[in-house]
Amino acid sequence: MEAHFSQSIVRWHDAFNDHVGAGTAMNLPFLVLAATVPQFVISTALHGVALCVSVPQAERSLNHMHAEWARSVLGIRGHRQGGWQALVACCGWPQRLGTCMLGEAIMLEARMMLLPPTNPARMLLLFARNSFLPCWATAVMDLRVRLGNLPDIRRWLGDEMAEAASLDPAVRRNSLRRFRTTIVSPSLTQYDHTAFEAAGANADWPVCEFLHTPCDFPMLLLEANFSSTQWKSLRVWALVRATGCWPLPLFGMTELQRVLDFCPLCGASLADLCHILQLCSGTESMRKELFCVTSSWSQFRSLLFQGHPVPDECNGLELRVIYIASVFELAVSALLTGVTPNDVSELIAGAADLAGTGR
């Protein structure tokens, strides 16, 4: 089964890379690209993954791969910064990849349990469950216990309805659909939400202050008629929000850092997000023009990143998104050229003085 799981991983990787390649060729905005991943990548590669639930570390491996996909969509492929809960949530993916596998395994067991009594697959499943030997069947039983002691589908339906489902395909399909929507899906949602809260509580960037649910996708943004520059600004904002880092890779640089050795705008040492966004003299005029600056960094941080942005009536970005993108564009420009806005102002003033004296 390990070989089958390895093949599934390769298939998913290939599907995702092909999808990203096609989306990039069409200049799809990053959120549009993210929104199409569940339908065009995950759903097409689910076949057979239910059998992998008994593979050691399979769930963890899939969740790790899912976070890598989110990094790729956000423009930081290959970087380690950013917890999975923030990355996946910012892409709007409603379920972790590992959780998708768990759901498929439970539903495969349910389909087998509702087959006719003489069906070989059902007979084999019952034999494996009663043997208590480590196998796929016992792994699914343990999984249902881990998800809140979920009943198997026959116990949930009752003997009479279960027998009817075994004999009538239409009743079987309806029973499976109700079992998924009533029992399985809510349990998986709660499972992911619990993991989301636990991961957020341990993060060094307080992402759970900004994201209240594992799926934090702003659907209204998909309908916005943003320009390519506006989409880039939104991507900068989303990356900073998800990682708490300077979004240097989005400006052609390689590093994704939490703290710079010095601020490229004012020269202060150890410039983190608090410095560049709230304290830096190089961004003070912008900051005062757009916000009534609050007294603490935690308050100002919440103002900048709480909830998701929505476009205005004219398809414009929120001021906080514009501010974040503008600050880092200004800072990166100074970092690359070594010229700060203060230097430019001094040069202009000096040129004016020279013109006034005629020298």
Helices and strands as residue ranges (DSSP letters): H 2-25, H 30-37, I 38-42, G 43-45, G 49-54, H 58-74, H 84-91, H 97-113, H 120-131, H 136-146, H 153-157, H 159-167, H 169-179, I 180-184, H 185-201, G 207-209, G 219-223, H 228-243, G 248-251, E 260-262, E 269-271, H 273-274, I 275-279, G 281-283, H 284-290, H 297-305, H 319-337, H 341-357
